[in-house]
């Protein structure tokens, strides 16, 4: 398995897959490790979360010692207890973990060589496909670059894939003024006709959403009566899908902080699960002659069940009954916390 696959296994799938295979006491020990990794693997981490992550990792090693014996504590497990020091000294793990190095190693391992002077050949090929040019090098290095690379090859930029990192924390505070910032949004496929005329209820709900977002009354006359619907978008290196094409899309289930259990607007940062129907691009005139664009995910919210059926945090259980009426079904894309991995199970005929 690759590092990316191990990361996804630990953080996303392991607690679900190991439930019923491991004894409860062993599963709870593993849960401690998963929660510690969940806190550590954040693009931005606060000091309080760093302390929590450290304590969880120490707790995990202590539990392993009690359950299996001290001989099972490896040097790597001990070093895990010092991860918080590295984060405190150098910042988020996103800044120094080795995913990007592993990706470049994979790229270079695919280069063909003649088994002679391998290091020199790898360097030549790497320079051929890098962004290094004479223009961004000092003059004294130009002759060396010409000997190592082929001038007939156009440089191609090698970028680090967003898939090699955890889903970024995308959430925008309700009190900020970033709703119209579409810098990190790329539209992909439209749904139906390019432009749709919205119905009366649709239009009314949009007005309610804008009023809540900007904390002032918004007139129907200021909200465009047309919109463009998309089946998928790219947002901050994440691909977000929908069920608009009546096809199951693994990227259509997301966690977001926007609605409460009654699908009313909520300032709470507690995320809830929803399923995206499609994306809506709409324009509002906040000031005379100043149209402002916005992107919403039109979403169905899952209901909270009365029982979690014994699943361990961070696994959560949601009823398949959906709530999709009212203004809170329009979710500003900036409020999406991340995507969700999910599976269906029957409990008590539910």
HUPEBEL-V164540 format. One record per helix or strand of 2 or more residues. SS is the DSSP state (2 for helix, 1 for strand). FROM is the first residue (numbers start at 1). LEN is the number of residues. If there is no record, write none. Layout:
SS|FROM|LEN ; SS|FROM|LEN
//
This chain:
2|3|16 ; 2|24|17 ; 2|47|22 ; 2|70|3 ; 2|75|6 ; 2|83|8 ; 2|93|3 ; 2|99|11 ; 2|118|11 ; 2|134|3 ; 2|139|10 ; 2|162|3 ; 1|185|6 ; 1|196|2 ; 2|200|15 ; 2|220|3 ; 1|226|10 ; 1|238|3 ; 1|253|4 ; 1|272|16 ; 1|290|15 ; 1|318|6 ; 2|327|3 ; 1|330|3 ; 2|333|3 ; 1|336|4
//
